[in-house]
Amino acid sequence: MRAAWVLLPALAALSAYYVYLPLPGAVSDPWKLMLLDATFRAVQQTCHLIHYLRLSHHLIALNYVICTFDKLKSVSSEDIKITDAVFDGVEVRVFEPPAKGDESLKRSVVYIHGGGWALASARTSLYNNLCRIMAESLNAVVVSVEYRLVPEVSFPEPYHDALRATKHFLQPDVLAEYSVDPSRIAISGDSAGGNLAAAVCQQLSKDEDLTVRPKLQALIYPVLQAFDFNTPSYQQNTNTAVLPRYVMVNYWIDYINGNYDLAHELLVNNHTALNVGPALSFRARLNWTALLPAAFKKSYKPVVQATGTAAIVERLPALLDVRAVPLLADDATLARQPRTYVLTCENDVLRDDGAMYARRLERAGVPVTLDHFHDCFHGCMIFTLWPTDFSAGVQTRNSYVKWLDENL
């Protein structure tokens, strides 16, 4: 009994130590966020052990856990028709609101889910709930794309899936089938889905054969570049909750089919050093000292290596491929993009990706809304269901839906 009185406080102290994570004072629901982050870390570590034991790839194991947990919750609506379909070989989930009065055509959103190109699904309750609410609030047909995931595939396959599904939907006969107004379509996505949405939108703007083009794009804390892992937001949020810098670097490595041994080289920007010839022409397009507002730059300094490892780009050309890295697009491509919404969060390594893209689009003459949240964190918009219900999720989702409602 005496040993138990010693052991229980020790376990409690260890648990508190594991859960506690220093967070900025402005972040919303800090203790709930710490618990969410601790859960993520515990599950990730377990999945890495499974990987180490060669029982399964850690991302497959992690996605299995996510989807299994997610199946414990169900969200449904009698007012929204939800069907699964296949668009040009790509699975999608379609959310259709009922017809209202004499209204003949509806607006529409093509939505591409996040998850580091490796996790989650259009069918999980988190995204099912988001798309259902979008369909209800906007009275819009929402097409949620179920692109293939890493590690079963790698770049450019998820991009190809998203592009094929979107182009199929934009065909006039398909739009007519779903009673969609061809002039009122948005392309949207969060995190890695925001990456795919931006890349797809860029490609659509170059396709001369398209008769229907998106009216809007809406990018939610998008990941848009692997050129500089030392932007102010990467430096500021190196060890932040949900998506620390090393995790984002590993997602990139998995997406472009690289090797984890390269992680350190990427973290210190050796892949884009001044002696890496292929990277030089892109440097001005990601010069955060000229693209970010002072409130984002703070007192951080650029990390530019004089000499690095040119072989990295030779081995992983996707690091400089605009289909993977939309922020590298030239000004002519950016000028063809539709009216754009970019949502960013202060407590997020990807904050500056979105802010730089918004600024470059703005300079190219594209109308842009940069919606920045000082108290929010990466991924928050999908966390609106118990037990992962955050005020930050409701706040960002409402702002996003409001912009779509006013502009679509």
C-alpha positions in Angstrom: 0.0 0.0 0.0 2.8 2.4 0.9 4.4 1.7 -2.5 1.2 2.6 -4.2 1.1 6.0 -2.5 4.6 6.6 -3.9 3.9 5.2 -7.4 0.6 7.0 -8.1 2.0 10.5 -7.6 5.0 9.6 -9.6 2.9 8.3 -12.5 0.7 11.5 -12.3 3.8 13.6 -12.4 5.2 11.8 -15.4 1.8 12.1 -17.2 1.7 15.8 -16.5 5.2 16.2 -17.8 4.4 14.3 -21.0 1.2 16.3 -21.6 2.5 19.7 -20.8 3.8 21.8 -23.7 4.7 25.4 -23.5 2.2 27.4 -25.6 1.8 31.1 -26.4 -0.5 32.8 -24.0 -2.9 33.8 -26.8 -3.7 30.3 -28.0 -7.3 29.2 -27.4 -8.1 26.1 -25.2 -4.5 25.6 -24.2 -5.0 22.5 -22.0 -7.3 20.8 -24.4 -4.7 21.5 -27.1 -2.0 20.0 -24.9 -4.1 16.8 -24.4 -4.7 16.6 -28.2 -1.0 17.0 -28.9 0.0 14.5 -26.3 -2.5 12.0 -27.8 -1.0 12.6 -31.3 2.5 12.1 -30.0 1.7 8.9 -28.1 -0.1 7.4 -31.1 2.7 8.4 -33.5 5.4 6.9 -31.2 3.4 3.7 -31.1 3.1 3.6 -34.9 6.8 4.3 -35.3 7.5 1.3 -33.0 5.2 -0.8 -35.3 7.3 0.5 -38.3 10.5 -0.4 -36.5 9.3 -3.9 -35.9 8.5 -4.1 -39.6 4.8 -4.9 -38.9 3.5 -2.0 -41.0 4.5 1.4 -42.4 4.0 3.9 -39.6 1.7 6.1 -41.7 -0.5 3.2 -42.6 -0.7 2.2 -38.9 -1.4 5.8 -37.9 -4.1 6.2 -40.5 -5.7 3.0 -39.4 -5.9 4.3 -35.8 -7.3 7.6 -36.9 -10.0 6.0 -39.1 -10.8 3.4 -36.4 -11.3 6.1 -33.8 -13.3 8.2 -36.2 -15.7 5.4 -36.9 -16.8 5.6 -33.3 -18.6 8.8 -34.1 -21.2 9.4 -36.7 -22.6 12.6 -38.1 -25.6 12.5 -40.3 -28.2 14.9 -41.7 -31.6 14.3 -43.2 -31.3 17.5 -45.2 -28.2 16.5 -47.1 -27.9 13.7 -49.6 -24.5 12.0 -49.3 -23.3 9.7 -52.0 -20.0 8.1 -53.0 -19.1 8.2 -56.7 -16.1 7.8 -59.0 -14.9 10.7 -61.1 -12.4 9.6 -63.8 -11.1 6.7 -61.7 -11.0 8.8 -58.5 -13.3 8.2 -55.5 -15.3 11.2 -54.3 -18.0 11.9 -51.8 -20.8 14.2 -52.9 -22.9 16.3 -50.6 -26.1 17.6 -52.2 -28.6 19.9 -50.4 -32.3 19.6 -51.4 -33.8 21.9 -54.0 -35.2 25.1 -52.6 -38.3 26.6 -54.3 -37.8 27.3 -58.0 -34.0 27.5 -57.7 -32.6 25.6 -60.7 -28.8 25.7 -60.2 -26.6 25.6 -57.1 -23.1 26.8 -56.4 -20.4 24.2 -55.6 -17.2 23.6 -53.8 -14.6 21.0 -54.7 -12.9 20.2 -51.4 -9.6 18.4 -50.9 -8.8 17.1 -47.4 -5.6 17.5 -45.5 -3.5 15.1 -43.5 0.1 15.4 -44.8 -0.9 13.7 -48.1 -1.0 10.5 -45.9 -3.7 10.6 -43.4 -7.5 11.1 -43.0 -10.2 10.6 -45.6 -13.2 12.3 -47.2 -15.2 9.7 -45.4 -14.0 10.4 -41.8 -16.5 12.2 -39.6 -14.2 15.3 -39.3 -14.3 16.0 -43.0 -17.8 14.5 -43.4 -19.0 17.0 -40.8 -17.2 20.0 -42.4 -18.5 19.2 -45.9 -22.0 18.6 -44.6 -22.0 22.0 -42.9 -20.7 23.7 -46.0 -23.4 22.1 -48.1 -26.1 23.2 -45.6 -24.8 26.7 -45.0 -24.0 27.5 -48.6 -26.8 25.5 -50.2 -24.0 24.2 -52.4 -23.0 20.9 -53.9 -19.8 19.8 -52.2 -17.4 17.3 -53.8 -14.9 15.9 -51.4 -12.0 14.2 -53.2 -10.7 10.8 -51.9 -7.2 11.0 -53.5 -4.8 8.1 -52.9 -2.5 8.4 -49.9 1.2 8.1 -49.1 2.9 5.6 -48.7 0.8 3.6 -51.2 1.6 6.3 -53.7 3.8 9.4 -53.7 4.0 12.6 -55.7 2.7 13.2 -58.3 -0.1 10.7 -57.9 -2.2 12.6 -55.2 -1.9 15.7 -57.4 -3.0 13.7 -60.5 -6.0 12.3 -58.6 -7.1 15.7 -57.4 -6.7 17.2 -60.9 -8.6 14.3 -62.6 -11.5 14.4 -60.2 -11.8 18.2 -60.5 -11.6 18.3 -64.3 -14.2 15.5 -64.5 -16.6 17.5 -62.3 -16.0 20.7 -64.4 -17.4 19.0 -67.5 -20.7 20.7 -68.5 -22.7 17.4 -68.6 -21.5 16.4 -65.1 -22.3 19.9 -63.7 -25.8 19.6 -65.2 -26.2 16.2 -63.6 -25.7 17.7 -60.2 -27.6 21.0 -61.0 -24.5 23.1 -60.5 -24.0 26.6 -61.9 -20.8 26.6 -64.0 -20.0 30.2 -63.0 -20.1 29.6 -59.3 -17.6 26.9 -58.4 -14.8 27.1 -55.8 -11.8 24.8 -55.3 -10.7 24.5 -51.7 -8.6 22.4 -49.3 -6.8 22.5 -45.9 -3.1 21.8 -45.2 -1.9 19.2 -47.7 -5.3 19.5 -49.4 -4.6 23.2 -49.7 -1.4 22.4 -51.5 -3.3 20.1 -53.9 -6.1 22.7 -54.4 -3.5 25.5 -55.2 -1.6 23.2 -57.6 -4.8 22.1 -59.3 -6.0 25.6 -59.7 -2.7 26.6 -61.3 -2.9 23.8 -63.8 -6.6 24.5 -64.6 -5.6 28.1 -65.4 -3.2 26.9 -68.1 -5.6 24.4 -69.7 -6.9 26.0 -72.9 -9.4 23.2 -73.5 -11.5 23.9 -70.3 -14.8 25.6 -70.9 -15.6 25.9 -67.2 -13.1 27.4 -64.7 -13.3 27.9 -60.9 -14.6 31.3 -59.7 -12.7 31.1 -56.4 -10.0 29.2 -54.5 -10.0 29.0 -50.8 -6.8 27.7 -49.1 -6.8 26.8 -45.4 -3.4 26.9 -43.7 -1.9 25.5 -46.9 1.5 23.9 -47.2 3.0 25.5 -50.3 6.7 25.2 -50.3 9.7 23.0 -49.3 12.3 25.5 -50.3 12.8 27.2 -46.9 12.2 25.4 -43.6 13.4 28.4 -41.7 10.8 31.1 -42.4 9.8 33.0 -39.3 6.8 30.8 -38.7 9.0 27.7 -38.9 11.5 29.2 -36.5 8.8 30.5 -34.2 6.8 27.3 -34.1 9.6 24.7 -34.3 8.1 22.7 -31.4 4.5 23.8 -31.5 1.5 21.5 -31.0 0.0 19.2 -33.7 2.6 20.0 -36.4 6.2 20.7 -35.2 8.7 21.4 -37.8 10.4 18.0 -38.0 7.0 16.4 -38.5 6.3 18.7 -41.5 9.7 17.9 -43.0 9.0 14.2 -42.7 5.6 14.6 -44.4 7.4 16.3 -47.3 10.0 13.5 -47.4 7.2 10.9 -47.6 5.3 12.8 -50.2 8.2 13.2 -52.6 9.5 9.6 -51.9 12.7 10.7 -50.2 14.8 9.3 -47.4 14.5 10.3 -43.7 18.3 10.6 -43.7 17.8 13.8 -45.6 15.8 15.5 -42.9 18.7 17.4 -41.3 19.8 18.6 -44.7 16.4 20.0 -45.4 16.0 21.5 -41.9 19.1 23.7 -42.4 18.2 24.5 -46.0 21.2 22.8 -47.5 19.0 21.8 -50.5 18.6 25.4 -51.5 22.1 26.8 -50.7 23.6 29.4 -52.9 25.7 26.8 -54.7 22.6 24.8 -55.7 22.2 26.1 -59.3 18.6 24.9 -60.0 17.3 26.6 -56.8 18.8 30.1 -57.6 16.1 31.1 -60.1 13.4 30.5 -57.5 14.9 32.3 -54.6 13.2 35.7 -55.3 9.8 34.0 -55.4 10.2 32.8 -51.8 12.0 35.8 -50.3 10.1 36.2 -47.1 12.0 39.3 -46.1 10.2 41.1 -49.0 6.9 39.2 -48.8 5.9 39.0 -45.1 4.5 41.8 -43.0 6.7 43.1 -40.1 4.3 41.4 -37.6 5.2 38.0 -39.1 8.9 38.7 -39.6 9.5 39.9 -36.1 13.3 39.7 -35.4 14.0 36.4 -37.2 16.8 36.2 -39.7 17.0 34.3 -43.0 18.9 31.0 -43.0 20.8 30.9 -46.3 23.6 28.5 -46.7 26.6 29.5 -48.9 27.3 25.9 -49.8 25.0 23.0 -49.5 24.2 19.6 -51.1 23.2 20.0 -54.7 22.6 16.3 -55.0 19.5 16.5 -52.9 17.6 18.3 -55.7 19.0 15.9 -58.3 17.7 13.0 -56.2 14.4 14.7 -55.4 13.4 17.0 -58.3 10.0 17.4 -56.8 11.5 19.9 -54.3 11.5 22.4 -57.2 8.4 21.2 -59.1 5.6 23.7 -59.0 3.0 20.9 -59.0 4.3 20.0 -55.5 5.4 23.5 -54.5 2.8 26.0 -55.8 4.6 28.9 -54.2 7.3 28.5 -56.9 4.9 29.4 -59.7 5.9 32.3 -62.0 4.0 35.6 -61.9 2.2 34.9 -65.2 0.7 31.8 -63.7 -0.3 33.6 -60.5 -1.9 36.3 -62.5 -4.4 33.8 -64.0 -5.6 32.6 -60.6 -9.2 33.3 -59.4 -10.2 35.4 -56.4 -8.5 33.8 -53.5 -9.0 33.3 -49.7 -6.1 32.2 -47.6 -6.6 31.3 -43.9 -3.5 31.3 -41.6 -2.9 30.6 -37.9 -0.3 32.2 -35.8 0.7 29.0 -34.0 1.5 27.1 -37.2 4.8 26.4 -39.0 2.8 26.9 -42.3 1.6 30.4 -41.5 4.2 32.1 -43.7 3.5 29.7 -46.7 0.0 31.1 -46.9 1.0 34.7 -46.2 3.7 34.7 -48.9 1.3 33.1 -51.4 -1.4 35.7 -50.6 1.2 38.5 -51.1 2.5 37.1 -54.4 -1.1 36.7 -55.8 -1.9 40.2 -54.7 1.2 41.6 -56.5 0.1 39.7 -59.6 -3.3 41.5 -59.5 -5.4 38.8 -58.0 -8.0 39.9 -55.4 -7.0 38.2 -52.1 -8.3 37.9 -48.6 -5.7 36.9 -46.0 -7.7 35.8 -42.9 -5.2 35.5 -40.0 -6.1 34.1 -36.6 -3.7 35.0 -33.7 -5.1 32.5 -31.2 -5.5 29.4 -33.5 -3.3 26.4 -34.5 -2.7 24.2 -37.4 -5.6 21.9 -38.3 -8.0 23.6 -35.9 -10.9 24.0 -38.5 -11.8 20.4 -38.5 -11.8 20.1 -34.7 -15.4 20.9 -33.9 -16.7 17.6 -32.7 -16.5 16.2 -29.2 -14.0 15.3 -27.7 -11.8 17.4 -30.1 -14.1 20.4 -30.1 -12.2 23.7 -30.1 -13.5 27.2 -30.1 -10.7 27.9 -32.6 -12.3 25.3 -34.9 -15.7 26.9 -34.9 -14.2 30.4 -35.2 -12.1 29.6 -38.3 -14.8 27.5 -39.9 -17.4 30.2 -39.6 -15.1 32.8 -41.1 -14.2 30.5 -44.0 -17.9 29.6 -44.7 -18.9 33.3 -44.4 -16.3 34.3 -47.1 -17.5 31.6 -49.4 -21.1 32.7 -48.9 -20.3 36.3 -49.7 -18.1 35.6 -52.7 -19.3 32.4 -54.4 
